[in-house]
Amino acid sequence: MRTRNNFSKIASVYAKYRRDYIDRVYDLIYSFCPDKESDVLDVGCGTGFVTNHLAHYYKYVTGVDKSREMIKVAQKSALGNTHFVVASIEQLPFENNSFNLVTAGAAYHWFDYDKAGKEILRVLKNEGKLCVFWKYSSIKIEGYAPGYLPQFAVENLRHLVKDIPHTNKEEISKEVFLRTGFAKVDVKEFDFDDVYSKEEILGYIQSHSTFNLLGDEQKEEYKKLNEACVNEYLIDGKFIYKATMQMWFVEK
């Protein structure tokens, strides 16, 4: 059975088409953890764009991902105060009380919540903080869990995949963090327009985890299906994603 979470296979297209988060996301992170001298750990860092963005504000930032191919890409753009490590988030290779802040951008839903939570709690300093954030589509699609895949792509994918597996059987909630030992959990959401060119949205779809569910011939068919119908969703040549950003602010 094919799985969604093997990002090693799509590292190059991920690096090309995945984009950084809007400034408001980082402003909220910096307000949550304002000390610029902080040591920061970015888990599930992928190709490292969040890690590098954080490094413009914080003293030292370490990015961790289980995909060696992703880390290889990340190392190519590493800044002087960033470091990238191949490791499982459920078994972090760091000492207790090492970090002031842990971040997870569009990654936490892939983890074993209990194991990852306990490991993050272990490596955080006494007053350490965790920020988990991701964006999802404001448009609800029947039979498809809230995610970030255009409606036309979901419909085309269903022609090729009978059942689209969820990333995690349990949705992220306050309880996910409290049960592993965190003491305080707050969540904030805000809406925004995420604008893509035609090339960018088609490329993004190929960087999505669901692309891993397809065989080689299916991938080519899927790309053709998306190219054939994307024009119907463009406004002045742009694809405008009505998006919601969800950010969890968690403290020990």
C-alpha positions in Angstrom: 0.0 0.0 0.0 1.4 3.4 -0.9 1.8 6.0 1.8 1.6 9.7 1.7 4.4 10.8 3.9 7.5 9.8 1.9 8.6 13.3 1.0 12.0 12.0 -0.2 10.5 11.2 -3.5 9.3 14.8 -4.1 12.1 16.8 -2.4 13.1 18.7 -5.6 9.6 19.7 -6.6 8.9 20.6 -3.0 11.9 22.9 -2.9 10.8 24.6 -6.1 7.1 25.1 -5.4 6.6 25.2 -1.7 6.5 28.8 -0.4 7.3 30.5 2.8 4.6 31.7 5.2 3.3 35.2 5.2 4.9 37.8 7.6 2.0 37.7 10.1 2.8 34.1 10.9 6.4 35.1 11.9 5.2 38.2 13.8 3.0 36.0 16.0 5.9 33.6 16.6 8.2 36.4 17.6 5.6 37.9 19.9 5.2 34.4 21.5 9.0 34.0 22.0 10.5 37.5 21.7 14.0 36.7 23.0 16.4 36.9 20.0 19.0 35.0 21.9 16.8 31.9 21.9 18.0 28.5 20.6 15.3 27.2 18.3 14.4 23.8 16.9 12.3 23.5 13.8 10.9 20.0 13.5 9.8 18.5 10.3 11.8 21.3 8.6 11.6 19.8 5.1 13.7 22.0 2.7 14.4 24.5 5.5 12.6 27.7 4.5 11.0 28.1 7.9 14.3 27.3 9.6 16.2 30.0 7.6 13.4 32.5 8.1 13.6 32.1 11.8 17.4 32.4 11.7 17.1 36.0 10.6 15.6 36.7 14.1 16.9 34.1 16.5 20.5 33.5 17.5 20.7 29.8 16.4 18.2 27.5 14.7 18.4 23.8 14.1 16.2 22.1 11.5 15.3 18.4 11.8 13.6 16.1 9.3 13.6 12.3 8.9 14.1 12.7 5.1 17.7 12.7 4.2 16.9 14.0 0.7 15.0 17.0 2.2 17.9 17.8 4.5 20.3 17.7 1.6 18.2 20.3 -0.1 18.0 22.4 3.1 21.8 22.3 3.6 22.3 24.0 0.2 20.6 27.2 1.5 21.8 27.0 5.1 22.6 30.3 6.8 25.6 30.7 9.1 23.4 30.3 12.3 21.4 27.3 11.0 22.2 23.6 11.3 20.3 20.7 9.7 20.0 17.2 11.2 18.4 14.0 9.8 16.4 12.5 12.7 13.0 11.3 13.7 11.0 13.8 15.7 9.8 10.9 18.0 13.5 10.3 18.9 15.4 13.6 18.9 19.2 13.5 19.2 19.5 16.4 21.6 20.1 16.8 25.4 17.3 17.6 27.8 16.5 21.3 28.2 18.3 22.4 25.0 15.9 24.8 23.3 13.8 27.9 24.1 11.4 27.3 21.3 10.3 24.4 19.0 8.4 25.1 15.8 6.5 22.8 13.5 5.2 24.3 10.2 2.8 22.0 8.3 4.4 19.0 9.9 2.9 18.1 13.3 0.0 16.1 11.7 2.6 13.6 10.4 4.0 12.8 13.9 3.0 10.3 16.6 1.4 12.9 18.8 2.3 11.3 22.1 5.8 10.3 21.3 6.6 13.6 19.6 5.0 15.7 22.3 7.0 14.0 25.1 10.3 14.3 23.1 9.7 18.0 22.4 8.8 18.5 26.1 12.1 16.8 27.0 14.3 19.0 24.8 12.6 22.3 25.8 14.1 24.4 28.6 12.0 24.9 31.7 10.1 27.9 30.3 10.3 26.6 26.7 7.5 27.0 24.1 6.1 25.1 21.1 4.5 26.7 18.1 2.6 24.4 15.7 1.1 26.0 12.6 -0.3 25.1 9.2 -2.7 26.5 6.6 -5.8 24.8 5.2 -8.4 25.5 2.7 -11.5 27.4 3.8 -13.5 25.5 1.2 -15.0 22.3 2.6 -14.8 19.3 0.3 -17.1 16.4 1.1 -15.3 13.3 2.2 -11.9 15.1 2.3 -10.4 16.1 5.6 -9.4 19.8 5.9 -6.1 20.2 4.0 -4.4 22.2 1.4 -5.3 20.7 -2.0 -7.4 22.5 -4.6 -10.9 21.2 -5.1 -10.3 20.3 -8.7 -7.1 18.3 -7.7 -9.1 16.4 -5.1 -11.7 15.5 -7.7 -9.1 14.4 -10.2 -7.3 12.4 -7.6 -10.4 10.5 -6.8 -10.5 9.2 -10.3 -7.2 7.5 -9.6 -7.3 6.7 -5.9 -10.4 5.1 -4.3 -9.7 6.2 -0.7 -7.5 9.1 0.2 -5.9 8.2 3.5 -5.7 10.8 6.3 -2.3 12.1 7.5 -3.3 11.3 11.1 -6.3 9.5 12.5 -6.7 12.2 15.2 -7.1 15.9 14.5 -4.8 18.3 16.3 -6.5 19.6 19.4 -5.8 21.1 22.8 -5.9 17.6 24.3 -3.1 16.4 22.0 -0.6 18.8 23.8 -2.0 18.6 27.4 -1.9 14.9 27.6 1.9 14.8 27.0 2.6 17.2 29.8 2.2 20.7 28.4 0.5 23.2 30.8 -1.0 25.9 28.6 -2.4 25.8 25.0 -3.8 28.6 23.0 -4.9 28.6 19.3 -5.3 31.5 16.9 -6.8 31.4 13.4 -7.0 34.0 10.6 -8.0 34.0 7.0 -6.0 35.2 4.0 -5.8 35.0 0.2 -2.9 32.8 -1.0 -2.3 33.7 -4.6 -0.5 31.4 -7.1 0.3 31.6 -10.8 -0.9 28.7 -13.0 2.5 27.1 -12.9 2.8 27.5 -9.2 -0.4 25.8 -8.3 0.2 22.9 -10.7 3.7 22.6 -9.2 2.4 22.8 -5.7 0.0 19.9 -6.4 2.9 17.7 -7.4 4.6 18.6 -4.1 1.6 17.5 -2.1 1.8 14.3 -0.1 -1.1 12.8 -2.1 1.2 12.7 -5.1 3.0 9.8 -3.4 -0.2 7.7 -3.7 0.2 7.4 -7.5 2.2 5.1 -9.7 4.3 6.6 -12.5 1.6 6.3 -15.2 -1.0 7.6 -12.8 1.1 10.7 -12.0 1.3 11.6 -15.7 -2.5 11.1 -16.0 -3.1 13.2 -12.9 -0.9 16.0 -14.2 -2.8 16.1 -17.5 -6.2 16.1 -15.7 -5.1 19.1 -13.6 -3.7 21.0 -16.5 -6.9 20.4 -18.4 -9.2 22.0 -15.8 -7.1 24.5 -13.9 -8.0 27.4 -16.3 -11.6 27.3 -15.0 -10.3 28.2 -11.6 -8.1 31.1 -12.6 -9.0 34.8 -12.0 -6.9 37.1 -14.2 -4.5 34.3 -14.6 -4.1 33.6 -10.9 -5.3 30.9 -8.6 -6.6 32.4 -5.4 -6.7 30.1 -2.5 -9.1 31.1 0.3 -6.9 29.9 3.1 -7.1 29.8 6.9 -3.9 29.8 9.0 -4.1 27.9 12.3 -1.5 28.4 14.9 -1.1 26.6 18.2 0.9 28.3 21.0 1.9 25.8 23.6 3.8 26.2 26.9 5.4 24.0 29.5 
